[in-house]
Amino acid sequence: MATKTFSSRADADLLAYADAIARKEYGLSYGQYCGTVLLEAIGSTGRMPQIANNKTMDEKKSRAVSFIKEFASLSSNPEIGKMSDRDIRNLIANKYV
């Protein structure tokens, strides 16, 4: 099998993040992941991996932000900042009883 070395410029922080994920999930560096797992996936499917639709993700994020803002407006008691995790869980649970 003939091999070829390849490289690319990337944002250093994003590359470090991708490297950490590849090491955690596959025990490989991101470069090794690209040269093995990714290329093998492309070879077996005959196409590039599909990237999630950004519009769908933006809509989901927008709905989540709206929900959080609405929920926050329901209770404006400054004492919430002093509550324990358990107290907050109980407060949220009581809103749905």
N, C-alpha and C positions, 0 to 999 in steps of 0.2 A: 504494500500500500504506500503510495507516495503521500507525503505530507507537505504542508505549507504553513509558514508562520504568518500571522496577521496581527494587526494592532489598530488602535483607534484612540483619538483624544476624547476625554470625557471629563465632566465636572468631578473634581477630586472628592467632594463630599458624597455625591451620589454614587460614585464608584466604590467608595469605602462602605456605603450602606449596602449596595448590591453584593459586595464581597462578603460582608457579614452574613447576609441572608443565604448566599450560596454555601458558605462554610457551615452554617447551622443546619440547612436542609439537606445538603449533599456531601459535606465534608470536603469540598473542593473550593479553590479560589474561584472568583468570578470568571477569570480568563479560562481556567480549566473547565468550568461549567459551559461557557460558550463553545469551547472546542470539543466538547464531548456530548453532554446531555442535550444542549440546544441543537447542535448540528445533527445528532442522531434523530431527534424529533422531526426536524425538517426533512431528513432523508426518508423517514418512515411515512410521513404524511404527504410529502411532496409540496408543502407550502409553509410559509412563515406562520408562526403563532399569531392568532388574532388578538388585537389589542382592544380592550373594552371601549365601548362607545362613550366618549367624553361627555356628550350631551346627556346620556342616561345618568352618568355619575354626577354631573352638575345638578341635575334635577333631584337626585337622591340627597345630595348635600344640602341643597336649598330647602327641601322638605324637613330635613333633620334640624337645620338652623331655625326654621320657623317653629317647629315643635318645641325646641329648647327655649326660644324666646317667649312663646306663649305660656309654657309651663312656668318659667321664671316670673312672668307677670302675675300669675295666680297667687303667689305668696311673696309678699315684700317685707317680711319680718326680718330685721337685721340680726336677730338672735340665731337665725339659721346658720350663720357663719361660725357660731360657737358649738353647733350640734355635733355629736359623734356620728360615725357612719351608721351605726344601728338606729339612732334617732332619725336620721335622714331616710333610711329605708322604711321605717315605720310611718313617717310623714307621707312618703310617696304611696305606700300601700294603702293608707287610710283615704287617700283621694279617690281610690277605685272601689271602695267598699259601699 
